[in-house]
Amino acid sequence: NAGVMQNPRHLVRRRGQEARLRCSPMKGHSHVYWYRQLPEEGLKFMVYLQKENIIDESGMPKERFSAEFPKEGPSILRIQQVVRGDSAAYFCASSPPAAGGRGDTQYFGPGTRLTVL
Amino acid sequence: AQKVTQAQTEISVVEKEDVTLDCVYETRDTTYYLFWYKQPPSGELVFLIRRNSFDEQNEISGRYSWNFQKSTSSFNFTITASQVVDSAVYFCALSEARTGGFKTIFGAGTRLFVKA
């Protein structure tokens, strides 16, 4: 059973460009979470999605950031018009449906390291 | 409000020493989960343990052990006989049930250096 997959692992963008980060959850997992880790800091929650629904986006910046988890395909975190302050590691995690307590452990992907020049 | 505090920013020990990483949390929920994750220099996040709020039994896994104390809202992590490979950043996290899923808050992490 493959783990959570993220691509690309490293992404370099110039200021003003768009960044698209992809996350494929573990098989059978219906919940996806995105976190951002700034250099030398902990992980900060951004958004929580289920298939075709955004459940909680309270950690997402109001502008330039968006996320989706379509019925088919990976979850996408999109950052438009990137700025240097967006440089960070972006981690995706997935969990199974919250049934019988199994839904509480999040399994993390390897992360995408975004560098904005 | 949810909060996780890891007061130790960095710890440096010599190999074979025991080391305890502290974690204190705040929550108003009665049902919650606590986690420890390891982030080695390669950057990935490795799940170590999950503990639910109704299970205060301490746990031991090899050289790792965890002490959950609800009375003090602490979930401390001890590495016995530390090794150089234990050098990493360790994150404590708190997860509370939300509609259909769980929202997780991470502490700022403790960077552990184990010197040979």
Interface residues (C-beta under 8 A of the other chain):
Chain A: H31 Y33 Y35 E41 G42 L43 K44 F45 Y48 Q50 I55 D56 A89 F91 A93 S95 P97 A98 G101 G103 D104 T105 Q106 Y107 F108 P110 G111 R113
Chain B: Y33 F35 Y37 G43 E44 L45 F47 R50 N52 F91 S95 A97 R98 T99 G100 G101 F102 K103 T104 I105 F106 G107 A108 G109
